[in-house]
Each structure stands twice: as C-alpha cells, then as structure tokens.
Amino acid sequence: MNKKRRRHSSDFKFRIALEAVKGEKTISQLAGEYNVHPTQITTWKKQLLSQGSTIFTRPNDRQQRDQQERETELYEQIGRLKMELEWLKKKATPFD
C-alpha cells in the first residue's frame, strides 16, 4: 500500500503559508482543510518568513549580489595566496 508522493505548486504553498502567517485559522485547521500535514505547513510558513524579503527583489539585484559575493571571495583568496607566496619566498631564501 504505497502512497504516491504529492507535489504542490509554489502558488499553493504560498497561499497556505500566507494563511498560516495571517493567523485567522490554526495550523491544524489549515491542515485539515487542505489535506496537508501540519508540519509541512509550518515549514512553508518558516520559509515564507525567512525568504520573504527575496520574493520582491528583481533578478538583476540577486545577480549583482551574487557577483559581489563571488568577487569578495576571490579577493580573499588572492590575499591568502599572496601571503603564502611571500611566506614561501621568505623561507626559501636560505636555500639560495
């Protein structure tokens, strides 16, 4: 007796999470109404609250932020490599 795994659309998840955030109905009421486990609704609600600010950002903003993060990471790596190179140069001078 295997149950087939249900897949819910992002619109469905958003509607339920929004209703959970509003608080007009309890999580248990929403679970019974939509035939979804209460833990799943709680998870969707947490995702909505934690990632809610990124919903309205434009894709270009996200791309710019990602690019800035990559650049920062690369500059840190360059700094580490320069320090390692200088250290190796300093340690290698007695062998000349």
mmCIF file as gemmi writes it, N, C-alpha and C atoms, coordinates in Angstrom:
data_model
loop_
_atom_site.group_PDB
_atom_site.id
_atom_site.type_symbol
_atom_site.label_atom_id
_atom_site.label_alt_id
_atom_site.label_comp_id
_atom_site.label_asym_id
_atom_site.label_entity_id
_atom_site.label_seq_id
_atom_site.pdbx_PDB_ins_code
_atom_site.Cartn_x
_atom_site.Cartn_y
_atom_site.Cartn_z
_atom_site.occupancy
_atom_site.B_iso_or_equiv
_atom_site.pdbx_formal_charge
_atom_site.auth_seq_id
_atom_site.auth_asym_id
_atom_site.pdbx_PDB_model_num
ATOM 1 N N . MET Axp A 1 ? 0.817 -1.175 0 1 0 ? 1 A 1
ATOM 2 C CA . MET Axp A 1 ? 0 0 0 1 0 ? 1 A 1
ATOM 3 C C . MET Axp A 1 ? 0.871 1.252 0 1 0 ? 1 A 1
ATOM 4 N N . ASN Axp A 2 ? 1.512 1.512 -1.12 1 0 ? 2 A 1
ATOM 5 C CA . ASN Axp A 2 ? 2.368 2.684 -1.233 1 0 ? 2 A 1
ATOM 6 C C . ASN Axp A 2 ? 1.548 3.896 -1.608 1 0 ? 2 A 1
ATOM 7 N N . LYS Axp A 3 ? 1.812 4.983 -0.895 1 0 ? 3 A 1
ATOM 8 C CA . LYS Axp A 3 ? 1.163 6.24 -1.248 1 0 ? 3 A 1
ATOM 9 C C . LYS Axp A 3 ? 2.059 6.975 -2.231 1 0 ? 3 A 1
ATOM 10 N N . LYS Axp A 4 ? 1.454 7.547 -3.223 1 0 ? 4 A 1
ATOM 11 C CA . LYS Axp A 4 ? 2.207 8.317 -4.19 1 0 ? 4 A 1
ATOM 12 C C . LYS Axp A 4 ? 2.506 9.691 -3.592 1 0 ? 4 A 1
ATOM 13 N N . ARG Axp A 5 ? 3.703 10.134 -3.741 1 0 ? 5 A 1
ATOM 14 C CA . ARG Axp A 5 ? 4.109 11.417 -3.191 1 0 ? 5 A 1
ATOM 15 C C . ARG Axp A 5 ? 3.45 12.548 -3.966 1 0 ? 5 A 1
ATOM 16 N N . ARG Axp A 6 ? 2.811 13.446 -3.224 1 0 ? 6 A 1
ATOM 17 C CA . ARG Axp A 6 ? 2.151 14.57 -3.877 1 0 ? 6 A 1
ATOM 18 C C . ARG Axp A 6 ? 3.116 15.736 -4.027 1 0 ? 6 A 1
ATOM 19 N N . ARG Axp A 7 ? 2.982 16.419 -5.119 1 0 ? 7 A 1
ATOM 20 C CA . ARG Axp A 7 ? 3.778 17.621 -5.363 1 0 ? 7 A 1
ATOM 21 C C . ARG Axp A 7 ? 2.834 18.803 -5.424 1 0 ? 7 A 1
ATOM 22 N N . HIS Axp A 8 ? 3.17 19.825 -4.661 1 0 ? 8 A 1
ATOM 23 C CA . HIS Axp A 8 ? 2.327 21.013 -4.607 1 0 ? 8 A 1
ATOM 24 C C . HIS Axp A 8 ? 2.998 22.145 -5.368 1 0 ? 8 A 1
ATOM 25 N N . SER Axp A 9 ? 2.197 22.942 -6.021 1 0 ? 9 A 1
ATOM 26 C CA . SER Axp A 9 ? 2.742 24.07 -6.771 1 0 ? 9 A 1
ATOM 27 C C . SER Axp A 9 ? 3.205 25.146 -5.798 1 0 ? 9 A 1
ATOM 28 N N . SER Axp A 10 ? 4.055 26.015 -6.293 1 0 ? 10 A 1
ATOM 29 C CA . SER Axp A 10 ? 4.555 27.097 -5.446 1 0 ? 10 A 1
ATOM 30 C C . SER Axp A 10 ? 3.422 28.057 -5.064 1 0 ? 10 A 1
ATOM 31 N N . ASP Axp A 11 ? 2.443 28.238 -5.945 1 0 ? 11 A 1
ATOM 32 C CA . ASP Axp A 11 ? 1.296 29.091 -5.618 1 0 ? 11 A 1
ATOM 33 C C . ASP Axp A 11 ? 0.488 28.513 -4.464 1 0 ? 11 A 1
ATOM 34 N N . PHE Axp A 12 ? 0.287 27.202 -4.485 1 0 ? 12 A 1
ATOM 35 C CA . PHE Axp A 12 ? -0.446 26.522 -3.43 1 0 ? 12 A 1
ATOM 36 C C . PHE Axp A 12 ? 0.286 26.681 -2.093 1 0 ? 12 A 1
ATOM 37 N N . LYS Axp A 13 ? 1.591 26.456 -2.11 1 0 ? 13 A 1
ATOM 38 C CA . LYS Axp A 13 ? 2.391 26.588 -0.895 1 0 ? 13 A 1
ATOM 39 C C . LYS Axp A 13 ? 2.329 28.023 -0.363 1 0 ? 13 A 1
ATOM 40 N N . PHE Axp A 14 ? 2.444 28.981 -1.271 1 0 ? 14 A 1
ATOM 41 C CA . PHE Axp A 14 ? 2.423 30.388 -0.87 1 0 ? 14 A 1
ATOM 42 C C . PHE Axp A 14 ? 1.095 30.763 -0.229 1 0 ? 14 A 1
ATOM 43 N N . ARG Axp A 15 ? -0.014 30.328 -0.844 1 0 ? 15 A 1
ATOM 44 C CA . ARG Axp A 15 ? -1.341 30.638 -0.289 1 0 ? 15 A 1
ATOM 45 C C . ARG Axp A 15 ? -1.499 30.085 1.115 1 0 ? 15 A 1
ATOM 46 N N . ILE Axp A 16 ? -1.111 28.833 1.309 1 0 ? 16 A 1
ATOM 47 C CA . ILE Axp A 16 ? -1.265 28.205 2.625 1 0 ? 16 A 1
ATOM 48 C C . ILE Axp A 16 ? -0.343 28.869 3.645 1 0 ? 16 A 1
ATOM 49 N N . ALA Axp A 17 ? 0.894 29.137 3.247 1 0 ? 17 A 1
ATOM 50 C CA . ALA Axp A 17 ? 1.834 29.788 4.164 1 0 ? 17 A 1
ATOM 51 C C . ALA Axp A 17 ? 1.339 31.181 4.547 1 0 ? 17 A 1
ATOM 52 N N . LEU Axp A 18 ? 0.767 31.881 3.586 1 0 ? 18 A 1
ATOM 53 C CA . LEU Axp A 18 ? 0.241 33.212 3.864 1 0 ? 18 A 1
ATOM 54 C C . LEU Axp A 18 ? -0.933 33.143 4.831 1 0 ? 18 A 1
ATOM 55 N N . GLU Axp A 19 ? -1.793 32.172 4.65 1 0 ? 19 A 1
ATOM 56 C CA . GLU Axp A 19 ? -2.91 31.993 5.583 1 0 ? 19 A 1
ATOM 57 C C . GLU Axp A 19 ? -2.395 31.654 6.979 1 0 ? 19 A 1
ATOM 58 N N . ALA Axp A 20 ? -1.339 30.856 7.043 1 0 ? 20 A 1
ATOM 59 C CA . ALA Axp A 20 ? -0.768 30.498 8.34 1 0 ? 20 A 1
ATOM 60 C C . ALA Axp A 20 ? -0.165 31.724 9.025 1 0 ? 20 A 1
ATOM 61 N N . VAL Axp A 21 ? 0.457 32.591 8.236 1 0 ? 21 A 1
ATOM 62 C CA . VAL Axp A 21 ? 1.046 33.804 8.803 1 0 ? 21 A 1
ATOM 63 C C . VAL Axp A 21 ? -0.041 34.751 9.295 1 0 ? 21 A 1
ATOM 64 N N . LYS Axp A 22 ? -1.138 34.836 8.563 1 0 ? 22 A 1
ATOM 65 C CA . LYS Axp A 22 ? -2.236 35.706 8.976 1 0 ? 22 A 1
ATOM 66 C C . LYS Axp A 22 ? -2.781 35.31 10.337 1 0 ? 22 A 1
ATOM 67 N N . GLY Axp A 23 ? -2.847 34.018 10.612 1 0 ? 23 A 1
ATOM 68 C CA . GLY Axp A 23 ? -3.282 33.54 11.903 1 0 ? 23 A 1
ATOM 69 C C . GLY Axp A 23 ? -4.788 33.51 12.104 1 0 ? 23 A 1
ATOM 70 N N . GLU Axp A 24 ? -5.556 33.649 11.043 1 0 ? 24 A 1
ATOM 71 C CA . GLU Axp A 24 ? -7.008 33.604 11.171 1 0 ? 24 A 1
ATOM 72 C C . GLU Axp A 24 ? -7.488 32.194 11.506 1 0 ? 24 A 1
ATOM 73 N N . LYS Axp A 25 ? -6.755 31.19 11.046 1 0 ? 25 A 1
ATOM 74 C CA . LYS Axp A 25 ? -7.054 29.792 11.331 1 0 ? 25 A 1
ATOM 75 C C . LYS Axp A 25 ? -5.811 29.163 11.941 1 0 ? 25 A 1
ATOM 76 N N . THR Axp A 26 ? -6.022 28.122 12.711 1 0 ? 26 A 1
ATOM 77 C CA . THR Axp A 26 ? -4.873 27.427 13.279 1 0 ? 26 A 1
ATOM 78 C C . THR Axp A 26 ? -4.228 26.552 12.216 1 0 ? 26 A 1
ATOM 79 N N . ILE Axp A 27 ? -3.007 26.131 12.502 1 0 ? 27 A 1
ATOM 80 C CA . ILE Axp A 27 ? -2.289 25.249 11.579 1 0 ? 27 A 1
ATOM 81 C C . ILE Axp A 27 ? -3.075 23.951 11.387 1 0 ? 27 A 1
ATOM 82 N N . SER Axp A 28 ? -3.658 23.451 12.461 1 0 ? 28 A 1
ATOM 83 C CA . SER Axp A 28 ? -4.432 22.203 12.373 1 0 ? 28 A 1
ATOM 84 C C . SER Axp A 28 ? -5.66 22.376 11.481 1 0 ? 28 A 1
ATOM 85 N N . GLN Axp A 29 ? -6.328 23.514 11.586 1 0 ? 29 A 1
ATOM 86 C CA . GLN Axp A 29 ? -7.491 23.776 10.728 1 0 ? 29 A 1
ATOM 87 C C . GLN Axp A 29 ? -7.069 23.834 9.265 1 0 ? 29 A 1
ATOM 88 N N . LEU Axp A 30 ? -5.97 24.525 8.996 1 0 ? 30 A 1
ATOM 89 C CA . LEU Axp A 30 ? -5.481 24.604 7.618 1 0 ? 30 A 1
ATOM 90 C C . LEU Axp A 30 ? -5.084 23.226 7.091 1 0 ? 30 A 1
ATOM 91 N N . ALA Axp A 31 ? -4.452 22.432 7.934 1 0 ? 31 A 1
ATOM 92 C CA . ALA Axp A 31 ? -4.039 21.09 7.528 1 0 ? 31 A 1
ATOM 93 C C . ALA Axp A 31 ? -5.246 20.239 7.162 1 0 ? 31 A 1
ATOM 94 N N . GLY Axp A 32 ? -6.289 20.317 7.962 1 0 ? 32 A 1
ATOM 95 C CA . GLY Axp A 32 ? -7.493 19.546 7.661 1 0 ? 32 A 1
ATOM 96 C C . GLY Axp A 32 ? -8.195 20.05 6.415 1 0 ? 32 A 1
ATOM 97 N N . GLU Axp A 33 ? -8.206 21.345 6.252 1 0 ? 33 A 1
ATOM 98 C CA . GLU Axp A 33 ? -8.897 21.942 5.099 1 0 ? 33 A 1
ATOM 99 C C . GLU Axp A 33 ? -8.2 21.612 3.78 1 0 ? 33 A 1
ATOM 100 N N . TYR Axp A 34 ? -6.886 21.661 3.776 1 0 ? 34 A 1
ATOM 101 C CA . TYR Axp A 34 ? -6.136 21.449 2.53 1 0 ? 34 A 1
ATOM 102 C C . TYR Axp A 34 ? -5.541 20.047 2.417 1 0 ? 34 A 1
ATOM 103 N N . ASN Axp A 35 ? -5.767 19.202 3.429 1 0 ? 35 A 1
ATOM 104 C CA . ASN Axp A 35 ? -5.275 17.83 3.426 1 0 ? 35 A 1
ATOM 105 C C . ASN Axp A 35 ? -3.747 17.783 3.296 1 0 ? 35 A 1
ATOM 106 N N . VAL Axp A 36 ? -3.091 18.585 4.134 1 0 ? 36 A 1
ATOM 107 C CA . VAL Axp A 36 ? -1.636 18.672 4.172 1 0 ? 36 A 1
ATOM 108 C C . VAL Axp A 36 ? -1.208 18.5 5.632 1 0 ? 36 A 1
ATOM 109 N N . HIS Axp A 37 ? -0.078 17.891 5.859 1 0 ? 37 A 1
ATOM 110 C CA . HIS Axp A 37 ? 0.396 17.669 7.225 1 0 ? 37 A 1
ATOM 111 C C . HIS Axp A 37 ? 0.755 19.005 7.89 1 0 ? 37 A 1
ATOM 112 N N . PRO Axp A 38 ? 0.416 19.18 9.162 1 0 ? 38 A 1
ATOM 113 C CA . PRO Axp A 38 ? 0.703 20.433 9.863 1 0 ? 38 A 1
ATOM 114 C C . PRO Axp A 38 ? 2.19 20.809 9.88 1 0 ? 38 A 1
ATOM 115 N N . THR Axp A 39 ? 3.051 19.813 9.958 1 0 ? 39 A 1
ATOM 116 C CA . THR Axp A 39 ? 4.489 20.095 9.937 1 0 ? 39 A 1
ATOM 117 C C . THR Axp A 39 ? 4.898 20.728 8.612 1 0 ? 39 A 1
ATOM 118 N N . GLN Axp A 40 ? 4.285 20.266 7.524 1 0 ? 40 A 1
ATOM 119 C CA . GLN Axp A 40 ? 4.597 20.822 6.209 1 0 ? 40 A 1
ATOM 120 C C . GLN Axp A 40 ? 4.174 22.287 6.132 1 0 ? 40 A 1
ATOM 121 N N . ILE Axp A 41 ? 3.021 22.591 6.683 1 0 ? 41 A 1
ATOM 122 C CA . ILE Axp A 41 ? 2.541 23.979 6.687 1 0 ? 41 A 1
ATOM 123 C C . ILE Axp A 41 ? 3.484 24.848 7.508 1 0 ? 41 A 1
ATOM 124 N N . THR Axp A 42 ? 3.932 24.334 8.644 1 0 ? 42 A 1
ATOM 125 C CA . THR Axp A 42 ? 4.869 25.085 9.481 1 0 ? 42 A 1
ATOM 126 C C . THR Axp A 42 ? 6.17 25.344 8.729 1 0 ? 42 A 1
ATOM 127 N N . THR Axp A 43 ? 6.634 24.358 7.983 1 0 ? 43 A 1
ATOM 128 C CA . THR Axp A 43 ? 7.861 24.519 7.198 1 0 ? 43 A 1
ATOM 129 C C . THR Axp A 43 ? 7.678 25.59 6.13 1 0 ? 43 A 1
ATOM 130 N N . TRP Axp A 44 ? 6.56 25.554 5.422 1 0 ? 44 A 1
ATOM 131 C CA . TRP Axp A 44 ? 6.289 26.567 4.39 1 0 ? 44 A 1
ATOM 132 C C . TRP Axp A 44 ? 6.184 27.958 5.01 1 0 ? 44 A 1
ATOM 133 N N . LYS Axp A 45 ? 5.591 28.035 6.17 1 0 ? 45 A 1
ATOM 134 C CA . LYS Axp A 45 ? 5.453 29.321 6.864 1 0 ? 45 A 1
ATOM 135 C C . LYS Axp A 45 ? 6.826 29.875 7.228 1 0 ? 45 A 1
ATOM 136 N N . LYS Axp A 46 ? 7.698 29.022 7.754 1 0 ? 46 A 1
ATOM 137 C CA . LYS Axp A 46 ? 9.051 29.454 8.11 1 0 ? 46 A 1
ATOM 138 C C . LYS Axp A 46 ? 9.813 29.919 6.877 1 0 ? 46 A 1
ATOM 139 N N . GLN Axp A 47 ? 9.645 29.198 5.767 1 0 ? 47 A 1
ATOM 140 C CA . GLN Axp A 47 ? 10.318 29.597 4.522 1 0 ? 47 A 1
ATOM 141 C C . GLN Axp A 47 ? 9.822 30.947 4.051 1 0 ? 47 A 1
ATOM 142 N N . LEU Axp A 48 ? 8.526 31.164 4.155 1 0 ? 48 A 1
ATOM 143 C CA . LEU Axp A 48 ? 7.962 32.444 3.733 1 0 ? 48 A 1
ATOM 144 C C . LEU Axp A 48 ? 8.505 33.573 4.586 1 0 ? 48 A 1
ATOM 145 N N . LEU Axp A 49 ? 8.582 33.359 5.881 1 0 ? 49 A 1
ATOM 146 C CA . LEU Axp A 49 ? 9.058 34.412 6.77 1 0 ? 49 A 1
ATOM 147 C C . LEU Axp A 49 ? 10.554 34.662 6.611 1 0 ? 49 A 1
ATOM 148 N N . SER Axp A 50 ? 11.328 33.628 6.373 1 0 ? 50 A 1
ATOM 149 C CA . SER Axp A 50 ? 12.774 33.812 6.261 1 0 ? 50 A 1
ATOM 150 C C . SER Axp A 50 ? 13.198 34.318 4.884 1 0 ? 50 A 1
ATOM 151 N N . GLN Axp A 51 ? 12.496 33.9 3.836 1 0 ? 51 A 1
ATOM 152 C CA . GLN Axp A 51 ? 12.882 34.284 2.48 1 0 ? 51 A 1
ATOM 153 C C . GLN Axp A 51 ? 11.93 35.303 1.877 1 0 ? 51 A 1
ATOM 154 N N . GLY Axp A 52 ? 11.07 35.841 2.679 1 0 ? 52 A 1
ATOM 155 C CA . GLY Axp A 52 ? 10.068 36.778 2.183 1 0 ? 52 A 1
ATOM 156 C C . GLY Axp A 52 ? 10.657 38.015 1.544 1 0 ? 52 A 1
ATOM 157 N N . SER Axp A 53 ? 11.785 38.48 2.066 1 0 ? 53 A 1
ATOM 158 C CA . SER Axp A 53 ? 12.378 39.7 1.519 1 0 ? 53 A 1
ATOM 159 C C . SER Axp A 53 ? 12.923 39.485 0.113 1 0 ? 53 A 1
ATOM 160 N N . THR Axp A 54 ? 13.269 38.245 -0.242 1 0 ? 54 A 1
ATOM 161 C CA . THR Axp A 54 ? 13.834 37.988 -1.57 1 0 ? 54 A 1
ATOM 162 C C . THR Axp A 54 ? 12.757 37.778 -2.627 1 0 ? 54 A 1
ATOM 163 N N . ILE Axp A 55 ? 11.525 37.654 -2.202 1 0 ? 55 A 1
ATOM 164 C CA . ILE Axp A 55 ? 10.444 37.424 -3.166 1 0 ? 55 A 1
ATOM 165 C C . ILE Axp A 55 ? 10.294 38.613 -4.103 1 0 ? 55 A 1
ATOM 166 N N . PHE Axp A 56 ? 10.434 39.811 -3.559 1 0 ? 56 A 1
ATOM 167 C CA . PHE Axp A 56 ? 10.175 41.004 -4.352 1 0 ? 56 A 1
ATOM 168 C C . PHE Axp A 56 ? 11.426 41.624 -4.949 1 0 ? 56 A 1
ATOM 169 N N . THR Axp A 57 ? 12.573 41.005 -4.76 1 0 ? 57 A 1
ATOM 170 C CA . THR Axp A 57 ? 13.772 41.55 -5.375 1 0 ? 57 A 1
ATOM 171 C C . THR Axp A 57 ? 13.803 41.178 -6.843 1 0 ? 57 A 1
ATOM 172 N N . ARG Axp A 58 ? 14.333 42.072 -7.609 1 0 ? 58 A 1
ATOM 173 C CA . ARG Axp A 58 ? 14.438 41.817 -9.039 1 0 ? 58 A 1
ATOM 174 C C . ARG Axp A 58 ? 15.586 40.861 -9.294 1 0 ? 58 A 1
ATOM 175 N N . PRO Axp A 59 ? 15.518 40.102 -10.379 1 0 ? 59 A 1
ATOM 176 C CA . PRO Axp A 59 ? 16.598 39.151 -10.686 1 0 ? 59 A 1
ATOM 177 C C . PRO Axp A 59 ? 17.954 39.833 -10.813 1 0 ? 59 A 1
ATOM 178 N N . ASN Axp A 60 ? 17.998 41.047 -11.356 1 0 ? 60 A 1
ATOM 179 C CA . ASN Axp A 60 ? 19.266 41.749 -11.506 1 0 ? 60 A 1
ATOM 180 C C . ASN Axp A 60 ? 19.888 42.043 -10.149 1 0 ? 60 A 1
ATOM 181 N N . ASP Axp A 61 ? 19.061 42.388 -9.168 1 0 ? 61 A 1
ATOM 182 C CA . ASP Axp A 61 ? 19.571 42.646 -7.829 1 0 ? 61 A 1
ATOM 183 C C . ASP Axp A 61 ? 20.223 41.396 -7.262 1 0 ? 61 A 1
ATOM 184 N N . ARG Axp A 62 ? 19.58 40.265 -7.45 1 0 ? 62 A 1
ATOM 185 C CA . ARG Axp A 62 ? 20.138 38.999 -6.966 1 0 ? 62 A 1
ATOM 186 C C . ARG Axp A 62 ? 21.445 38.688 -7.687 1 0 ? 62 A 1
ATOM 187 N N . GLN Axp A 63 ? 21.463 38.913 -8.994 1 0 ? 63 A 1
ATOM 188 C CA . GLN Axp A 63 ? 22.672 38.628 -9.763 1 0 ? 63 A 1
ATOM 189 C C . GLN Axp A 63 ? 23.817 39.522 -9.309 1 0 ? 63 A 1
ATOM 190 N N . GLN Axp A 64 ? 23.52 40.794 -9.068 1 0 ? 64 A 1
ATOM 191 C CA . GLN Axp A 64 ? 24.556 41.71 -8.606 1 0 ? 64 A 1
ATOM 192 C C . GLN Axp A 64 ? 25.077 41.302 -7.234 1 0 ? 64 A 1
ATOM 193 N N . ARG Axp A 65 ? 24.16 40.905 -6.348 1 0 ? 65 A 1
ATOM 194 C CA . ARG Axp A 65 ? 24.569 40.488 -5.014 1 0 ? 65 A 1
ATOM 195 C C . ARG Axp A 65 ? 25.432 39.232 -5.095 1 0 ? 65 A 1
ATOM 196 N N . ASP Axp A 66 ? 25.03 38.269 -5.947 1 0 ? 66 A 1
ATOM 197 C CA . ASP Axp A 66 ? 25.81 37.046 -6.12 1 0 ? 66 A 1
ATOM 198 C C . ASP Axp A 66 ? 27.19 37.355 -6.686 1 0 ? 66 A 1
ATOM 199 N N . GLN Axp A 67 ? 27.236 38.283 -7.64 1 0 ? 67 A 1
ATOM 200 C CA . GLN Axp A 67 ? 28.512 38.651 -8.238 1 0 ? 67 A 1
ATOM 201 C C . GLN Axp A 67 ? 29.413 39.319 -7.205 1 0 ? 67 A 1
ATOM 202 N N . GLN Axp A 68 ? 28.85 40.192 -6.371 1 0 ? 68 A 1
ATOM 203 C CA . GLN Axp A 68 ? 29.641 40.843 -5.335 1 0 ? 68 A 1
ATOM 204 C C . GLN Axp A 68 ? 30.182 39.821 -4.333 1 0 ? 68 A 1
ATOM 205 N N . GLU Axp A 69 ? 29.364 38.837 -3.991 1 0 ? 69 A 1
ATOM 206 C CA . GLU Axp A 69 ? 29.824 37.79 -3.073 1 0 ? 69 A 1
ATOM 207 C C . GLU Axp A 69 ? 30.966 37.001 -3.687 1 0 ? 69 A 1
ATOM 208 N N . ARG Axp A 70 ? 30.851 36.675 -4.988 1 0 ? 70 A 1
ATOM 209 C CA . ARG Axp A 70 ? 31.921 35.951 -5.673 1 0 ? 70 A 1
ATOM 210 C C . ARG Axp A 70 ? 33.199 36.774 -5.709 1 0 ? 70 A 1
ATOM 211 N N . GLU Axp A 71 ? 33.058 38.079 -6.013 1 0 ? 71 A 1
ATOM 212 C CA . GLU Axp A 71 ? 34.234 38.947 -6.067 1 0 ? 71 A 1
ATOM 213 C C . GLU Axp A 71 ? 34.916 39.024 -4.71 1 0 ? 71 A 1
ATOM 214 N N . THR Axp A 72 ? 34.126 39.161 -3.658 1 0 ? 72 A 1
ATOM 215 C CA . THR Axp A 72 ? 34.69 39.222 -2.312 1 0 ? 72 A 1
ATOM 216 C C . THR Axp A 72 ? 35.45 37.951 -1.993 1 0 ? 72 A 1
ATOM 217 N N . GLU Axp A 73 ? 34.855 36.828 -2.337 1 0 ? 73 A 1
ATOM 218 C CA . GLU Axp A 73 ? 35.502 35.538 -2.09 1 0 ? 73 A 1
ATOM 219 C C . GLU Axp A 73 ? 36.803 35.424 -2.873 1 0 ? 73 A 1
ATOM 220 N N . LEU Axp A 74 ? 36.798 35.876 -4.117 1 0 ? 74 A 1
ATOM 221 C CA . LEU Axp A 74 ? 38.009 35.797 -4.937 1 0 ? 74 A 1
ATOM 222 C C . LEU Axp A 74 ? 39.099 36.728 -4.407 1 0 ? 74 A 1
ATOM 223 N N . TYR Axp A 75 ? 38.73 37.933 -3.966 1 0 ? 75 A 1
ATOM 224 C CA . TYR Axp A 75 ? 39.719 38.847 -3.399 1 0 ? 75 A 1
ATOM 225 C C . TYR Axp A 75 ? 40.33 38.269 -2.13 1 0 ? 75 A 1
ATOM 226 N N . GLU Axp A 76 ? 39.53 37.602 -1.317 1 0 ? 76 A 1
ATOM 227 C CA . GLU Axp A 76 ? 40.06 36.949 -0.12 1 0 ? 76 A 1
ATOM 228 C C . GLU Axp A 76 ? 41.052 35.862 -0.502 1 0 ? 76 A 1
ATOM 229 N N . GLN Axp A 77 ? 40.71 35.101 -1.527 1 0 ? 77 A 1
ATOM 230 C CA . GLN Axp A 77 ? 41.598 34.032 -1.979 1 0 ? 77 A 1
ATOM 231 C C . GLN Axp A 77 ? 42.908 34.61 -2.515 1 0 ? 77 A 1
ATOM 232 N N . ILE Axp A 78 ? 42.826 35.718 -3.263 1 0 ? 78 A 1
ATOM 233 C CA . ILE Axp A 78 ? 44.035 36.368 -3.784 1 0 ? 78 A 1
ATOM 234 C C . ILE Axp A 78 ? 44.921 36.816 -2.627 1 0 ? 78 A 1
ATOM 235 N N . GLY Axp A 79 ? 44.311 37.395 -1.606 1 0 ? 79 A 1
ATOM 236 C CA . GLY Axp A 79 ? 45.07 37.841 -0.436 1 0 ? 79 A 1
ATOM 237 C C . GLY Axp A 79 ? 45.778 36.689 0.253 1 0 ? 79 A 1
ATOM 238 N N . ARG Axp A 80 ? 45.064 35.578 0.43 1 0 ? 80 A 1
ATOM 239 C CA . ARG Axp A 80 ? 45.672 34.407 1.067 1 0 ? 80 A 1
ATOM 240 C C . ARG Axp A 80 ? 46.848 33.885 0.235 1 0 ? 80 A 1
ATOM 241 N N . LEU Axp A 81 ? 46.658 33.828 -1.079 1 0 ? 81 A 1
ATOM 242 C CA . LEU Axp A 81 ? 47.718 33.318 -1.952 1 0 ? 81 A 1
ATOM 243 C C . LEU Axp A 81 ? 48.936 34.234 -1.941 1 0 ? 81 A 1
ATOM 244 N N . LYS Axp A 82 ? 48.712 35.54 -1.896 1 0 ? 82 A 1
ATOM 245 C CA . LYS Axp A 82 ? 49.839 36.484 -1.824 1 0 ? 82 A 1
ATOM 246 C C . LYS Axp A 82 ? 50.625 36.278 -0.532 1 0 ? 82 A 1
ATOM 247 N N . MET Axp A 83 ? 49.893 36.11 0.569 1 0 ? 83 A 1
ATOM 248 C CA . MET Axp A 83 ? 50.571 35.896 1.85 1 0 ? 83 A 1
ATOM 249 C C . MET Axp A 83 ? 51.369 34.597 1.835 1 0 ? 83 A 1
ATOM 250 N N . GLU Axp A 84 ? 50.809 33.546 1.263 1 0 ? 84 A 1
ATOM 251 C CA . GLU Axp A 84 ? 51.521 32.272 1.173 1 0 ? 84 A 1
ATOM 252 C C . GLU Axp A 84 ? 52.767 32.408 0.314 1 0 ? 84 A 1
ATOM 253 N N . LEU Axp A 85 ? 52.645 33.147 -0.779 1 0 ? 85 A 1
ATOM 254 C CA . LEU Axp A 85 ? 53.786 33.351 -1.669 1 0 ? 85 A 1
ATOM 255 C C . LEU Axp A 85 ? 54.898 34.103 -0.952 1 0 ? 85 A 1
ATOM 256 N N . GLU Axp A 86 ? 54.547 35.164 -0.245 1 0 ? 86 A 1
ATOM 257 C CA . GLU Axp A 86 ? 55.546 35.933 0.497 1 0 ? 86 A 1
ATOM 258 C C . GLU Axp A 86 ? 56.21 35.071 1.568 1 0 ? 86 A 1
ATOM 259 N N . TRP Axp A 87 ? 55.422 34.242 2.239 1 0 ? 87 A 1
ATOM 260 C CA . TRP Axp A 87 ? 55.97 33.365 3.273 1 0 ? 87 A 1
ATOM 261 C C . TRP Axp A 87 ? 56.941 32.365 2.66 1 0 ? 87 A 1
ATOM 262 N N . LEU Axp A 88 ? 56.538 31.802 1.502 1 0 ? 88 A 1
ATOM 263 C CA . LEU Axp A 88 ? 57.421 30.842 0.846 1 0 ? 88 A 1
ATOM 264 C C . LEU Axp A 88 ? 58.713 31.495 0.351 1 0 ? 88 A 1
ATOM 265 N N . LYS Axp A 89 ? 58.611 32.721 -0.147 1 0 ? 89 A 1
ATOM 266 C CA . LYS Axp A 89 ? 59.796 33.443 -0.596 1 0 ? 89 A 1
ATOM 267 C C . LYS Axp A 89 ? 60.747 33.669 0.57 1 0 ? 89 A 1
ATOM 268 N N . LYS Axp A 90 ? 60.183 34.026 1.719 1 0 ? 90 A 1
ATOM 269 C CA . LYS Axp A 90 ? 60.986 34.296 2.906 1 0 ? 90 A 1
ATOM 270 C C . LYS Axp A 90 ? 61.677 33.022 3.391 1 0 ? 90 A 1
ATOM 271 N N . LYS Axp A 91 ? 60.966 31.91 3.361 1 0 ? 91 A 1
ATOM 272 C CA . LYS Axp A 91 ? 61.525 30.649 3.812 1 0 ? 91 A 1
ATOM 273 C C . LYS Axp A 91 ? 62.509 30.053 2.806 1 0 ? 91 A 1
ATOM 274 N N . ALA Axp A 92 ? 62.38 30.388 1.535 1 0 ? 92 A 1
ATOM 275 C CA . ALA Axp A 92 ? 63.215 29.819 0.5 1 0 ? 92 A 1
ATOM 276 C C . ALA Axp A 92 ? 64.551 30.547 0.362 1 0 ? 92 A 1
ATOM 277 N N . THR Axp A 93 ? 64.719 31.735 0.888 1 0 ? 93 A 1
ATOM 278 C CA . THR Axp A 93 ? 65.965 32.488 0.726 1 0 ? 93 A 1
ATOM 279 C C . THR Axp A 93 ? 67.163 31.786 1.327 1 0 ? 93 A 1
ATOM 280 N N . PRO Axp A 94 ? 67.097 31.065 2.466 1 0 ? 94 A 1
ATOM 281 C CA . PRO Axp A 94 ? 68.289 30.388 2.951 1 0 ? 94 A 1
ATOM 282 C C . PRO Axp A 94 ? 68.807 29.292 2.025 1 0 ? 94 A 1
ATOM 283 N N . PHE Axp A 95 ? 67.964 28.784 1.133 1 0 ? 95 A 1
ATOM 284 C CA . PHE Axp A 95 ? 68.381 27.709 0.234 1 0 ? 95 A 1
ATOM 285 C C . PHE Axp A 95 ? 69.056 28.206 -1.029 1 0 ? 95 A 1
ATOM 286 N N . ASP Axp A 96 ? 69.099 29.512 -1.246 1 0 ? 96 A 1
ATOM 287 C CA . ASP Axp A 96 ? 69.72 30.058 -2.471 1 0 ? 96 A 1
ATOM 288 C C . ASP Axp A 96 ? 71.197 29.93 -2.475 1 0 ? 96 A 1
